[in-house]
Each structure stands twice: as structure tokens, then as C-alpha cells.
Amino acid sequence: MASAILSVCYPQEFTVLDYRAWETLQGMGVTGLPVQKPNTVDAYLHYCQVCCMFAAEHNLSLRDLDRALWAKN
């Protein structure tokens, strides 16, 4: 729930940590993801960085990436 709040308040920096998005990114072979679904603040921040880079590569906002990953799952 905290990631959802952060993503609303700071949409350029934070993304929603959702198991559907995590599974989709893992399945797509996105490099740089934490080894397991983030369960610490540091792991979540790392996850956000990877998502920011992935979104930028595909010319998406983090919120659009969230929606696309959720829908793909």
C-alpha cells in the first residue's frame, strides 16, 4: 500500500510494487531486477530504478508502465 501512495505523490520516482508487475517483468527477462520480489526499502528503491530505466527505454511514464504490466499479467 505504501508503494501505491508514493506512486501517487511522486509519480516520476516511484512505482506500485505489485506481484503481477513483478511476475511480468521477471517473465520478460528484464535485467537488473532484485533477485526476489522486494521486501525491504532498499530492494524497493532498486526496483523503482529498474522500472524507471525500463519505462524510459520504452517511452512510457511509470504509471503507464504499471498499467501495461498489470494488463499483460
C-alpha positions as CSV (number, residue, x, y, z in Angstrom):
1,M,0.0,0.0,0.0
2,A,2.9,2.3,0.7
3,S,4.2,2.0,-2.8
4,A,0.7,3.0,-4.2
5,I,0.7,6.1,-2.1
6,L,4.3,7.0,-3.1
7,S,3.4,6.5,-6.8
8,V,0.5,9.0,-6.5
9,C,2.6,11.6,-4.6
10,Y,5.8,11.2,-6.6
11,P,4.8,9.6,-10.0
12,Q,8.2,10.3,-11.6
13,E,10.1,8.4,-9.0
14,F,8.0,5.6,-7.6
15,T,6.0,2.8,-9.0
16,V,3.5,0.4,-7.5
17,L,5.0,-2.8,-6.2
18,D,2.5,-5.4,-7.3
19,Y,3.1,-9.1,-7.7
20,R,1.5,-9.0,-11.2
21,A,4.0,-6.4,-12.4
22,W,6.9,-8.2,-10.7
23,E,6.0,-11.5,-12.4
24,T,5.6,-9.9,-15.7
25,L,9.0,-8.1,-15.5
26,Q,10.6,-11.4,-14.4
27,G,8.9,-13.3,-17.3
28,M,10.1,-10.7,-19.8
29,G,13.7,-11.2,-18.6
30,V,14.2,-7.6,-17.5
31,T,17.8,-7.3,-16.3
32,G,18.8,-5.6,-13.0
33,L,15.7,-6.6,-11.0
34,P,16.3,-7.7,-7.4
35,V,16.6,-11.4,-7.1
36,Q,13.3,-11.8,-5.3
37,K,10.2,-9.6,-5.0
38,P,11.3,-6.6,-3.0
39,N,10.6,-6.8,0.7
40,T,12.9,-4.1,2.1
41,V,13.1,-0.4,1.4
42,D,16.4,-0.7,-0.3
43,A,15.1,-3.5,-2.6
44,Y,12.0,-1.5,-3.4
45,L,14.2,1.6,-4.3
46,H,16.3,-0.6,-6.5
47,Y,13.1,-2.0,-8.2
48,C,12.0,1.6,-8.8
49,Q,15.3,2.4,-10.5
50,V,15.0,-0.6,-12.8
51,C,11.4,0.3,-13.6
52,C,12.3,3.9,-14.4
53,M,15.0,2.8,-16.8
54,F,12.7,0.2,-18.4
55,A,9.9,2.8,-18.8
56,A,12.3,5.4,-20.3
57,E,13.6,2.8,-22.8
58,H,10.0,2.3,-24.0
59,N,9.0,6.0,-23.8
60,L,6.4,5.3,-21.0
61,S,5.6,7.0,-17.7
62,L,5.9,4.9,-14.7
63,R,2.1,4.9,-14.3
64,D,1.7,3.8,-17.9
65,L,4.2,1.0,-17.2
66,D,2.3,0.0,-14.1
67,R,-0.9,-0.3,-16.2
68,A,0.7,-2.2,-19.0
69,L,2.4,-4.7,-16.7
70,W,-0.8,-5.3,-14.8
71,A,-2.7,-5.8,-18.0
72,K,-0.1,-8.1,-19.5
73,N,-0.2,-10.4,-16.5
